[in-house]
Amino acid sequence: MFVARKVKYVPVFVCLALGVLVPSTGLAKESNGSDLTGPWTQSLMLTVDYQLNLQSVGEQDSVFFPEKNREPVQTVNGLVDIGVGFKAFSTNVALLGSDLLNDAESSSSAYREQEFDAVVREAVYESQVSFGDVELDVLLGKARIDWGVGYGYRVLDLFNPYRRNPVGIQIEEGAGTLALSHYGASSEWTLIATDSSWTQLTSSDFDEANQQQGVGARYYTLRGDSEIQAVGYYDNVRQGLIGGSFVTVFGESWEFHSSAMMQRRYLNYQFEDAAPTELKESHNAVQYLMGVTWANEAGHSVIAEYWFDERAWSEQTWKTAYDNTSQVHPLVAQSYGLGYTQQNLVQHSVMLHWSLDPAAWSHWDWSRGLGLTDRLTPKIDLMLSPEDGGVIATQWLDFVIMDTGDSNLHLELAARYVTGKSKSVYANLPDRYNMLINIKGRF
């Protein structure tokens, strides 16, 4: 949104050695059924996903970002995501082009030069080993591990957390991982070691300071209609955490999900008197989330969630920062904006989500006549800060232009607006709105 990107290439050669395969075009396509190409085509999988977006960002007055540009800025960004799998290896490489076009004046704070990045999102080797009668699945490489439950926020995204449900392009990278898993009839044990410094794209100093190396264990079990997991993990940043989740369904239309975590140590920005913010160490923080999902046969789906993050700035901390901006040096006031780079901006958050399944358009004659059945998916999110009255509203309209099963093409219109009381955290974000036209799909 308003942070500079830093790119690291140190671990890339390891990822490439594990997963980036470079088969020739002749081997990737079975043109004559010869014995030469047959073994390759039976084992080789190739996917190419793409996204091109036209983005319009309108900035606003904010006490934390006084030097921001006031004119709307239009940019064009693109992404090609190449996935390759060969036997036990798989990899995803993202080719990202940022600010391919940027109509801001070169003297404006919103102007950015073109940037091109090649990012190894994942590169993994998967196999099995046996110790007597015990069989273990092995995962080695740069992997995206997703243990979290929830829509708006996932407490148990421990290794490389990302903002949920972005409107623009977001590359989700994995962490360096070694995992051993044992599966039972309805359960799973996993021992894991990770290193999140394998990440190539770091968006802020906060993200870089939170890169961790650690080891831990996870237990997952399915009991009837309920899923339970427990996690323990120790790393050099958090120095010990425990967490768990519970998911269950009840009735024909309802689902309940929850998760919680407690960690011994964390980093967050702090300030005193007229001094600028500094990244400091704090101790003992709790996070938890509770949510329900309701869906009916007509295609409507509603999610309501509440979560709490003790690591985020409290309402009083934000109020103090807001009041201080008119009394301290402008550079000190601007440093309070670093609070926006933390994972959760406020301690208490509420998310309301609605979506309509594309098959629902078959219920009405007028929508069938327009050819909307199985093509149009509308979604709306409302993210609320109940303490200070801030609101972030997001809507998506996704239209399927073509879908053959192997390839597809989507046109998506997305818009995100921030509003609320004048002193609320969300209302002082630097971007008032973010509107996009996305063209995306798979070759």
N, C-alpha and C positions, 0 to 999 in steps of 0.2 A: 504494500500500500504506500508506505513512505520510508521504507528502509532500503539500504544498499545491500546488494548481494555480494557475498564473498565465496569464491570457488576454490576448493581444495582438490588436488589431483594425487596426493600421496598414495592413497589406497587403491587407486584406479587400476594399476597394473595387476593387483591381486584379483580384482573382479574380472578383469579381462582374461586372465589365465584360467579362471574357474568357468566362466560362462559365455564370453563373447565369441561366438563362432563365426567364421567367415567362409561359408560354403559358396562355391561358385554358382552362378545362375543356372548353368547347365545341370548341376546336380540337384538343384532345388526344384526343378520341373521335370516331370517324367514325360519326355517327348516321344520316345520310341519303345519304351518298355524293356530296354536292354538290361543285362545283368549288372552293368556298371552303375546305373542310376537307381535300380530297384532298392537295394539295401538302404541307400540314403533317404529316398523318398518315403520309405516305410517308417523311419525313425525321426526324420526332420519335421519340425513344425515351425511355421513362420506366420506371424501376425504383424500387421501394420495399422496402427490407429493414428488418427490425425485430428487436430483441432486448430481452427483459425478463428480469431475473434476480433471484432471491431469494438473498442471500448471507449466509453465517454465517461469522464470523471469530473464531477463538479465539486469544487472545494468551497469551504465556508470559513467564517470567522471562528477562531478558537483561541482561547487564552493560552493554550499550551503550544500552539503552532502559529505565532503571529506573522511569520514571514511567508506563509504559503501563498501560492498563486490564486487569484480570485476568478480567473476566466476558466470556463470548461476546457478540458483537454481531451482530444481524440487520439487514440493510439491503435495500432494493429500489432497483434502478437500471434505467434504460431508455434505449434508443437507437433512433432512426429515421434511416435512411440513405437519402437521396433522390438518385437518379442521373438526370441529364437529358442527352440527347445530341441535337444538332440540326446536321445537316450536319457541318462541320468542328469544331464546338465540343462539348465534353463537360464535365460537372461533377458532383461528388458533394458534397452538403451533409449533415453529420451533426448531428442534433438530439439532444443528450445531456442526460438528467436524472439527476443523482447524488443519492443519499440521499433519494429520494422518500419513503421511510420509514426511520427509524433509531430502534431501540428502546433505545439507550443513554441513560443519565441525562444531563441537560443539563450537569451538572457534570463529566461523565466526559471524559477525553482522547479517547475514541473517538466522541464525539458530533459530528455535522456537520450544519450547516444544509442545506436543499435548495439545489441549484445547477442552473442551466439554462444550457447553452451551445449556440450555433449555430456550427459549425466548417466552413469550406470545406476539405474534405479534398483535393480536386483540382479544378482548373479549367483546361482546356487547349484550345489551338487547334492543329490539325494540318493541314499542307498540304504541297505539293511545289513546289520551284523547280528550274529547269534552268540550267546554265551550259555552253553548248555541248552536248556529248554526255553530260555528267555530270548526273544527276538526284539531287537531295537531298531527303530527307524532313525537314520542319521541325516541331519541337514547341516551343510557347511557352506559358508559364503556370505554374501551380502543379501539379507532377507528382510522382508517386511513382516513382522510378527504382530498379529492383531488379536489381542485377548479381550479388548474392551467390549462393553455392551452399552447401548445407548445411541441416540440419534444426534442430539445437539452437542454432546460432550462425552468422552470416554475416559473414565477415571483410570482404567487399567491399560491404556496405551503407554507403556512404560519406557519404551526404548527410543522411538522417534515420533513424538506426538505432533499432529498437524491440526490446523483449524478445520473444523468440520463444515461440509457443505459450502465450499467456496463458489463464487459466481464466475471467477476467471480461471486461468490456467494455474494449476498447482501440481508440482512434481513431488510425489511421496516416495522418498528414498528409504531403503532398508538400512539396517545396522549390520556390522560384522557379527556373524552368528555361528555358534556351534551348539547344536541341540540334539539330544538323545531322547527319544520318546518310546514309551511302551504302551501298547493298546490292549485293553481288556474287552470284554463283551460290551460294556457300557461305561467304560472309564478310560482315562489316559493319564499317565505320569510323564512329565517332561523335566529334564535337567538342561539348563541353558546357560551359556556364557555369551555376552554381547559386548560390542564396542561401537558406540554411536559416533565416534570420531571418523568413521568411514564415510560419513555424509560429505558430499561434495559442495552442496549449496547450503550455506548458513546465512540466514536472513538478518541476524542481529548479534550484537555482543552477548546478549542474554542467552540466545540459543547456543552460542559457542561455549559459554561458561558452563552450560548444563550438559555438555557432552560427557558421557559416562562410560566406564568400563566396569562390568560386574558379572556376578554369577547368581543363579537362583533356581527355584523349582516351582512347578505348577502341577496341581491335581485338578482334573475335570471329571465330572460324572453326570450321567443322565439317569434320573430317577422318575420314571413315569412321564409326566408332562413337564417336568422341571429339570433345569440345568443348573449345576452348582460348580463353582471353581474356587480354588484357594491358591494364592500366590505368595511366595516369600522371595525376596531379592536383596542382594547387598552390592552396592557399587561405591565408587570413590566420591560421588557427589551427595547422594542421599544417605549413605552410610547405614542402610538397613530400612526395609519397608515390608509391611504385610498388607495383603488386600484380598478381596474376594468379590464374587458376584452371585446373584440368584436371579433366574429367569423362569417364569412359569406361564402357562396359558390356562384360562378358566372360561367356562361357557363356550359359546361358539364364536364369539367376536372379540374377546378380551385377552390381552397379554400384559403381564407386569414384569418389569425389569429393575434391578437395583445393583449397585456396586459401591464399594467403599475401600479406602486405603489410608494408612497412617505411615508417615515417614519420619525418620529421626532428624534429618537435616535438609535444608533447602536454601536456595539463593533467591533473593528478591531485591528490588531497588528500595532504598531508604534515604530519607533526608532529615536534616535537623536545622532549625532556625533558618538562617539565610544561606546555608551551604547547598551546593548542587547535590543531586541524587547520586548515590553510589551503590554499587552492587555488593551486598553484604550477606553474611551467613546468618540464618535463623534456625531455630530448632523446633521439632515436634509440630507437625501440621497434619490436619485431617482433611480428606476430600470424601464426598459421598454424592450419589445420584439416585433418584427414584423417578420412575416413569411408568406410564400406562399407554397401551396402544389399543385402539378400537377400529375394527374394520367390518364392513357389511357386504352383502352379496351384490349391492348396487355399485360397488367399486370405490366407495369413500373410505379413506383411511385417515385417522386422527391420532396424533401423538402429543401427549402432554408430559413435560419433564421439569423437574426442579433439581438443581445441583448446588453444592456449597464447596468452595475452595478456600481454605484458610490461608493459603500462600498469597492470594491476591490482596490488593490494597483494600482496606475497609472503607466504608462510607466516610468516616471521620478523616482518614488519611487523604482521600480525594478532596474533601471539603477544605482541609488545611492547605493542600497544594493549590486549589483554586483561589483561595483568599490570598495566598502568598504572592501570586503572580503580579499583583499590582504594587507590591511593596519591596520586591527583591530585584536584583540586577536582571536584565532581560535574558542573559545567558543561563542564569540559575532558573528562571521561570521556564525557559525552553527545556531544561534538563528534566523537568517534571513529565514531559512527554514520553520519557523512557518507560513510564508506567504502562503505556499502551503496547509495549513489546512483550509483556509478560503473557503467559499462556491464557489465563483468565483475567479479564479487566476488572471485574467486580467479584466480591465474595459470594453473593447470592444471585442466581440466574434462573429464569423461567423460560422454557421454550414451548411454543405451540406450533404444531405442524399439521397441514391438511394437504392431501393429494387425492387425485381421482384416477383410477385405473383406466387406461385407454379403451379397454373393452366396454366400459360403461356407456360410451357414446352410442352403442347399438340399441339402447333403450328408447331412443327418441327418433322419430321419422326425420326431423329436420337435420339432425347430426349425421344420420346415415346418408341422407341426400348430399351432404357436403363432403362425404368420404372421410369423416373423422374417426370412424371406428378403428381401433387398434393403431391410431396414428398420433393423437394429441394427448399429452400428459401435462396437466396443470398442477403446480405445487405452490404453496404459500407457507412461509415461516414468519413467526413473530417471536423475537427474542427480547425479553423484558428484564429490566433491572428494577426489582420492586422497591428497593431502598431509596433510589433517587429519581425514579420516574423516567428512565431512559428507554428508548425503543429502537430496535433495528428490524425493519420489515424487508422481506425478500420474496420475490415471486419469480417463478420459472414457467415458461411455456415451451414444451419440447414437442416438435412435430417431426414424425418419421417420414422422410421423403421417399426412401427406398430401403427395403430390407429383404435380402435374398436368403438369409440364414448364414451365409459365409461372409457377406459384406453388407454394409448399411451406410446410410447417410441421414443425418439429423440436422434440423435447423432449430436452434434454441434462442429464445429471447429471455434475458434475465435482467433483473433490476434490484438493486439494494439501496434502501434509504435509511438514514439515521435521523432521529428526532427525539423529542422528549423535553423535559424541563431544562431551562437555560443552563443550569449548573450541573446537569447530569453528565456522567462520564461519556455516554454514547453521543449526546448532543455536541460534545466538544471534540469528537473525532475530526480530523482534518478534511475528510471526504464526506460531503453532504449526500451525494448519490454516486452510484456506480452502475452504469447501464451497459449491457453487452448484447451483441448479436454473435452467436457462436455457430459456426459450421463445423460439425464433427462427425466422425464415423470410423469405419474400418474398411480397408481395401480387401 
